[in-house]
Amino acid sequence: MTANQPGDSAPADESETYDLADDPAPPDASDLAAPRSLPPAVPAAPAAPVLNYGGGRAQPRQPIEDLIEGSPVKDFYLPIALCLVGTAVLYGRAAWGADSLRQFTSAVGLVAAYVVWNLVVMLVGIVIAAKLADVGFGGVTQALLKLAALTVAPLAAGVLAHAIVGGIWGEFAALAVSTPVYWWLFAYLFDLDFRETMICVGVIIILKIFSFFVIRGSLLALG
């Protein structure tokens, strides 16, 4: 057995050698072109309800124009202006002719009772007229607002005419002024033609006369 020389390299032990893995095969072109499927998305958990204690952001308010059926000017602002101006004229006339606080209070009560009575009669009247003339009067809130304007504005116009003319001729002046104003406002605010306006005004006048005699007879019976 021949000894290994110092310069000779020792034979490698087969147990200490490592096999190198083969180079990986290049990916197939079809695998590169095919889209990879993504994992299914996890649905987001619903947000927990938050109680608003006043510190949160306020919700934006809806404009009044979006809540009105039709024209904001004709169907909302004009009736409000007529109600305010008419009420101011009626209460101003009541205060002008009153000699004491008691008379003024009594006049204010009569004006309020007249307005409520007219609202009830006119509301019943337009319900009947809607069936007879086959017309619509819009939403309940807007219809009540317009009826209030129809109650106050013609009455205020008649009161002003009576105050200007005075005497027995003031009664005729008040009737001559308030009737056309009432007719025109009814046709304009509710978009009615001549026939529809005539039916509505006629029904309301009949109901007013009937209810007046009913109320008067009831007061006489009680008194």
Secondary structure by P-SEA (a helix, b strand, c coil): ccccccccccccccccbbbbcccccccccccccbbbbcccccccccccbbbbccccccccccccccccccccccccaaaaaaaaaaaaaaaaaaaaacccaaaaaaaaaaaaaaaaaaaaaaaaaaaaaaaacccccccaaaaaaaaaaaacaaaaaaaaaaaacccaaaaaaaaacaaaaaaaaaaacccccaaaaaaaaaaaaaaaaaaaaaaaaaaaaac
